[in-house]
Amino acid sequence: MYTLENVSKTYTQSKRQITALADVSLSIPSGQLVAIQGPTGGGKSTLLQMLGALDRPTSGRISLGEAELSHLPDRKLGGIRAKEIGFVFQGFNLIPTLTAQENVETALAPLGVPAEERRRRALDALASVGLADRAGHVPGELSGGQQQRVAIARALVKEPDVLLADEPTGNLDEETRDEIMDLLEGLWRDRGLTLVVVTHDSAVAKRAERRLHITHGTVTERR
């Protein structure tokens, strides 16, 4: 699924050069569940941005399947993000004035899906995360766990090959955290997704088939 070859990313901040990723080489096979851990500022978010085609490396190559992401035009990268990659974030990123169904439908609008099909697929996605009876509720009427379920439905409604989750349980209590991880793990198994989770929580990371640790831009394997 993913191949990274000698990927580095540097930034200039206040006239200082900061290395976010340092000569990272790794592969993530299709269908694998991977957890990425590490200290704040260690490079976790930068690595996830690379995997999500949201940023480009300063040097090296990163490929998703046959697509070499490092040098694709922005328009083609946008198409890959829209069709092949689903994103779930710690802060849910729901539009507060839209219902759960409408929030899920927003993922399909850029793909030109007709309105009736958007509605049907959004309702199916909400049912798959246990929220069929909350389709007409706005985010403010939902609990944190329910809002994250809506966000997961929005990520999955376009039927991506890859799901990238950035601290998906960071705003949740332990019980709700476990419920969300049960849901993500079940969807991963049922759909054959490649699932990459950035987390500070060891209880979340222990669920993964594979654990990566990143610090000072360098990636190592954890058992």
Contacts in CASP RR format, 6 or more apart in sequence:
PFRMAT RR
TARGET T0000
AUTHOR 0000-0000-0000
METHOD contacts of the structure
MODEL  1
MYTLENVSKTYTQSKRQITALADVSLSIPSGQLVAIQGPTGGGKSTLLQM
LGALDRPTSGRISLGEAELSHLPDRKLGGIRAKEIGFVFQGFNLIPTLTA
QENVETALAPLGVPAEERRRRALDALASVGLADRAGHVPGELSGGQQQRV
AIARALVKEPDVLLADEPTGNLDEETRDEIMDLLEGLWRDRGLTLVVVTH
DSAVAKRAERRLHITHGTVTERR
1 28 0 8 1.000
1 29 0 8 1.000
1 30 0 8 1.000
1 31 0 8 1.000
1 32 0 8 1.000
1 64 0 8 1.000
1 65 0 8 1.000
1 161 0 8 1.000
1 162 0 8 1.000
1 194 0 8 1.000
2 26 0 8 1.000
2 27 0 8 1.000
2 28 0 8 1.000
2 51 0 8 1.000
2 62 0 8 1.000
2 63 0 8 1.000
2 64 0 8 1.000
2 65 0 8 1.000
2 194 0 8 1.000
3 27 0 8 1.000
3 61 0 8 1.000
3 62 0 8 1.000
3 63 0 8 1.000
3 65 0 8 1.000
4 24 0 8 1.000
4 25 0 8 1.000
4 26 0 8 1.000
4 27 0 8 1.000
4 50 0 8 1.000
4 60 0 8 1.000
4 61 0 8 1.000
4 62 0 8 1.000
4 63 0 8 1.000
5 25 0 8 1.000
5 60 0 8 1.000
5 61 0 8 1.000
5 62 0 8 1.000
6 23 0 8 1.000
6 24 0 8 1.000
6 25 0 8 1.000
6 59 0 8 1.000
6 60 0 8 1.000
6 61 0 8 1.000
7 21 0 8 1.000
7 23 0 8 1.000
7 24 0 8 1.000
7 25 0 8 1.000
7 50 0 8 1.000
7 57 0 8 1.000
7 59 0 8 1.000
7 60 0 8 1.000
7 61 0 8 1.000
7 62 0 8 1.000
8 19 0 8 1.000
8 21 0 8 1.000
8 22 0 8 1.000
8 23 0 8 1.000
8 24 0 8 1.000
8 57 0 8 1.000
8 58 0 8 1.000
8 59 0 8 1.000
8 60 0 8 1.000
9 19 0 8 1.000
9 20 0 8 1.000
9 21 0 8 1.000
9 46 0 8 1.000
9 50 0 8 1.000
9 55 0 8 1.000
9 57 0 8 1.000
9 58 0 8 1.000
10 17 0 8 1.000
10 18 0 8 1.000
10 19 0 8 1.000
10 20 0 8 1.000
10 58 0 8 1.000
11 17 0 8 1.000
11 18 0 8 1.000
11 20 0 8 1.000
12 18 0 8 1.000
19 216 0 8 1.000
19 217 0 8 1.000
20 41 0 8 1.000
20 42 0 8 1.000
20 43 0 8 1.000
20 46 0 8 1.000
20 217 0 8 1.000
21 43 0 8 1.000
21 46 0 8 1.000
21 47 0 8 1.000
21 50 0 8 1.000
21 57 0 8 1.000
21 217 0 8 1.000
22 216 0 8 1.000
22 217 0 8 1.000
22 218 0 8 1.000
23 218 0 8 1.000
24 47 0 8 1.000
24 217 0 8 1.000
24 218 0 8 1.000
24 219 0 8 1.000
26 212 0 8 1.000
26 219 0 8 1.000
28 34 0 8 1.000
28 51 0 8 1.000
28 194 0 8 1.000
28 196 0 8 1.000
29 194 0 8 1.000
30 161 0 8 1.000
30 194 0 8 1.000
31 188 0 8 1.000
31 192 0 8 1.000
31 193 0 8 1.000
31 194 0 8 1.000
31 195 0 8 1.000
32 194 0 8 1.000
32 195 0 8 1.000
32 209 0 8 1.000
32 210 0 8 1.000
33 185 0 8 1.000
33 188 0 8 1.000
33 195 0 8 1.000
33 197 0 8 1.000
33 207 0 8 1.000
33 208 0 8 1.000
33 209 0 8 1.000
33 210 0 8 1.000
34 194 0 8 1.000
34 195 0 8 1.000
34 196 0 8 1.000
34 197 0 8 1.000
34 208 0 8 1.000
34 209 0 8 1.000
34 210 0 8 1.000
34 211 0 8 1.000
34 212 0 8 1.000
35 196 0 8 1.000
35 197 0 8 1.000
35 198 0 8 1.000
35 199 0 8 1.000
35 204 0 8 1.000
35 205 0 8 1.000
35 207 0 8 1.000
35 208 0 8 1.000
35 210 0 8 1.000
35 211 0 8 1.000
35 212 0 8 1.000
36 44 0 8 1.000
36 47 0 8 1.000
36 48 0 8 1.000
36 196 0 8 1.000
36 197 0 8 1.000
36 198 0 8 1.000
36 199 0 8 1.000
36 211 0 8 1.000
36 212 0 8 1.000
36 213 0 8 1.000
36 214 0 8 1.000
37 44 0 8 1.000
37 198 0 8 1.000
37 199 0 8 1.000
37 200 0 8 1.000
37 202 0 8 1.000
37 205 0 8 1.000
37 211 0 8 1.000
37 212 0 8 1.000
37 213 0 8 1.000
37 214 0 8 1.000
37 222 0 8 1.000
38 44 0 8 1.000
38 200 0 8 1.000
38 213 0 8 1.000
38 214 0 8 1.000
38 215 0 8 1.000
39 215 0 8 1.000
42 214 0 8 1.000
42 215 0 8 1.000
42 216 0 8 1.000
42 217 0 8 1.000
43 214 0 8 1.000
43 215 0 8 1.000
43 217 0 8 1.000
44 198 0 8 1.000
44 214 0 8 1.000
45 166 0 8 1.000
45 198 0 8 1.000
46 55 0 8 1.000
46 217 0 8 1.000
47 214 0 8 1.000
47 219 0 8 1.000
48 164 0 8 1.000
48 166 0 8 1.000
48 196 0 8 1.000
48 198 0 8 1.000
49 55 0 8 1.000
50 56 0 8 1.000
50 57 0 8 1.000
50 62 0 8 1.000
50 69 0 8 1.000
51 62 0 8 1.000
51 64 0 8 1.000
51 162 0 8 1.000
51 164 0 8 1.000
51 196 0 8 1.000
52 81 0 8 1.000
52 85 0 8 1.000
52 87 0 8 1.000
52 162 0 8 1.000
52 164 0 8 1.000
53 64 0 8 1.000
53 69 0 8 1.000
53 72 0 8 1.000
53 77 0 8 1.000
53 78 0 8 1.000
53 80 0 8 1.000
53 81 0 8 1.000
53 85 0 8 1.000
54 81 0 8 1.000
56 69 0 8 1.000
56 70 0 8 1.000
56 71 0 8 1.000
57 70 0 8 1.000
60 70 0 8 1.000
61 68 0 8 1.000
61 70 0 8 1.000
62 68 0 8 1.000
62 69 0 8 1.000
62 70 0 8 1.000
63 69 0 8 1.000
64 80 0 8 1.000
64 84 0 8 1.000
64 85 0 8 1.000
64 162 0 8 1.000
67 76 0 8 1.000
67 80 0 8 1.000
69 77 0 8 1.000
69 80 0 8 1.000
72 80 0 8 1.000
82 110 0 8 1.000
82 111 0 8 1.000
82 158 0 8 1.000
83 111 0 8 1.000
83 158 0 8 1.000
83 160 0 8 1.000
84 160 0 8 1.000
84 161 0 8 1.000
84 162 0 8 1.000
85 160 0 8 1.000
85 161 0 8 1.000
85 162 0 8 1.000
85 163 0 8 1.000
85 164 0 8 1.000
86 155 0 8 1.000
86 156 0 8 1.000
86 158 0 8 1.000
86 160 0 8 1.000
86 162 0 8 1.000
86 163 0 8 1.000
86 164 0 8 1.000
87 155 0 8 1.000
87 163 0 8 1.000
87 164 0 8 1.000
87 165 0 8 1.000
87 166 0 8 1.000
88 148 0 8 1.000
88 151 0 8 1.000
88 152 0 8 1.000
88 155 0 8 1.000
88 163 0 8 1.000
88 164 0 8 1.000
88 165 0 8 1.000
88 166 0 8 1.000
88 168 0 8 1.000
89 151 0 8 1.000
89 165 0 8 1.000
89 166 0 8 1.000
89 167 0 8 1.000
89 168 0 8 1.000
90 166 0 8 1.000
90 167 0 8 1.000
90 168 0 8 1.000
90 170 0 8 1.000
90 171 0 8 1.000
91 171 0 8 1.000
92 139 0 8 1.000
92 144 0 8 1.000
92 147 0 8 1.000
92 148 0 8 1.000
92 150 0 8 1.000
92 151 0 8 1.000
92 171 0 8 1.000
93 151 0 8 1.000
94 103 0 8 1.000
94 139 0 8 1.000
94 147 0 8 1.000
94 150 0 8 1.000
94 151 0 8 1.000
94 154 0 8 1.000
95 102 0 8 1.000
95 103 0 8 1.000
95 106 0 8 1.000
95 139 0 8 1.000
96 138 0 8 1.000
96 139 0 8 1.000
96 140 0 8 1.000
97 138 0 8 1.000
98 106 0 8 1.000
98 138 0 8 1.000
99 135 0 8 1.000
99 136 0 8 1.000
99 137 0 8 1.000
99 138 0 8 1.000
100 126 0 8 1.000
100 131 0 8 1.000
100 134 0 8 1.000
100 135 0 8 1.000
100 136 0 8 1.000
100 137 0 8 1.000
100 138 0 8 1.000
100 139 0 8 1.000
100 142 0 8 1.000
100 150 0 8 1.000
100 153 0 8 1.000
101 119 0 8 1.000
101 122 0 8 1.000
101 123 0 8 1.000
101 126 0 8 1.000
101 135 0 8 1.000
101 136 0 8 1.000
102 122 0 8 1.000
103 139 0 8 1.000
103 150 0 8 1.000
103 151 0 8 1.000
103 154 0 8 1.000
104 122 0 8 1.000
104 125 0 8 1.000
104 126 0 8 1.000
104 150 0 8 1.000
104 153 0 8 1.000
104 154 0 8 1.000
104 157 0 8 1.000
105 118 0 8 1.000
105 119 0 8 1.000
105 122 0 8 1.000
105 157 0 8 1.000
106 154 0 8 1.000
107 154 0 8 1.000
107 155 0 8 1.000
107 157 0 8 1.000
107 158 0 8 1.000
108 117 0 8 1.000
108 118 0 8 1.000
108 121 0 8 1.000
108 122 0 8 1.000
108 157 0 8 1.000
108 158 0 8 1.000
109 118 0 8 1.000
111 158 0 8 1.000
113 121 0 8 1.000
121 157 0 8 1.000
122 135 0 8 1.000
122 153 0 8 1.000
122 157 0 8 1.000
123 132 0 8 1.000
123 135 0 8 1.000
124 157 0 8 1.000
125 153 0 8 1.000
125 154 0 8 1.000
125 156 0 8 1.000
125 157 0 8 1.000
126 132 0 8 1.000
126 134 0 8 1.000
126 135 0 8 1.000
126 149 0 8 1.000
126 150 0 8 1.000
126 153 0 8 1.000
128 153 0 8 1.000
128 156 0 8 1.000
128 187 0 8 1.000
129 149 0 8 1.000
129 150 0 8 1.000
129 152 0 8 1.000
129 153 0 8 1.000
129 156 0 8 1.000
129 183 0 8 1.000
129 187 0 8 1.000
130 149 0 8 1.000
131 146 0 8 1.000
131 149 0 8 1.000
131 150 0 8 1.000
131 153 0 8 1.000
134 142 0 8 1.000
134 146 0 8 1.000
134 150 0 8 1.000
139 147 0 8 1.000
139 150 0 8 1.000
140 147 0 8 1.000
142 150 0 8 1.000
143 176 0 8 1.000
144 171 0 8 1.000
144 172 0 8 1.000
144 176 0 8 1.000
145 172 0 8 1.000
145 176 0 8 1.000
145 179 0 8 1.000
145 180 0 8 1.000
148 168 0 8 1.000
148 169 0 8 1.000
148 171 0 8 1.000
148 172 0 8 1.000
148 176 0 8 1.000
148 180 0 8 1.000
149 180 0 8 1.000
149 183 0 8 1.000
152 168 0 8 1.000
152 180 0 8 1.000
152 183 0 8 1.000
152 184 0 8 1.000
152 187 0 8 1.000
155 163 0 8 1.000
156 163 0 8 1.000
156 187 0 8 1.000
156 191 0 8 1.000
160 193 0 8 1.000
161 193 0 8 1.000
161 194 0 8 1.000
162 193 0 8 1.000
162 194 0 8 1.000
162 195 0 8 1.000
162 196 0 8 1.000
163 184 0 8 1.000
163 187 0 8 1.000
163 188 0 8 1.000
163 193 0 8 1.000
163 194 0 8 1.000
163 195 0 8 1.000
163 196 0 8 1.000
164 196 0 8 1.000
165 184 0 8 1.000
165 195 0 8 1.000
165 196 0 8 1.000
165 197 0 8 1.000
165 198 0 8 1.000
166 198 0 8 1.000
167 198 0 8 1.000
167 199 0 8 1.000
167 200 0 8 1.000
168 180 0 8 1.000
168 184 0 8 1.000
168 197 0 8 1.000
168 199 0 8 1.000
169 176 0 8 1.000
169 177 0 8 1.000
169 180 0 8 1.000
169 181 0 8 1.000
169 199 0 8 1.000
169 201 0 8 1.000
169 204 0 8 1.000
170 177 0 8 1.000
170 199 0 8 1.000
170 200 0 8 1.000
170 201 0 8 1.000
172 180 0 8 1.000
174 203 0 8 1.000
177 201 0 8 1.000
177 203 0 8 1.000
177 204 0 8 1.000
178 203 0 8 1.000
181 204 0 8 1.000
181 207 0 8 1.000
184 195 0 8 1.000
184 197 0 8 1.000
185 207 0 8 1.000
187 193 0 8 1.000
188 195 0 8 1.000
197 204 0 8 1.000
197 205 0 8 1.000
197 208 0 8 1.000
199 205 0 8 1.000
205 211 0 8 1.000
205 222 0 8 1.000
210 221 0 8 1.000
211 221 0 8 1.000
211 222 0 8 1.000
211 223 0 8 1.000
212 219 0 8 1.000
212 220 0 8 1.000
212 221 0 8 1.000
212 222 0 8 1.000
213 219 0 8 1.000
213 220 0 8 1.000
213 221 0 8 1.000
213 222 0 8 1.000
214 220 0 8 1.000
END
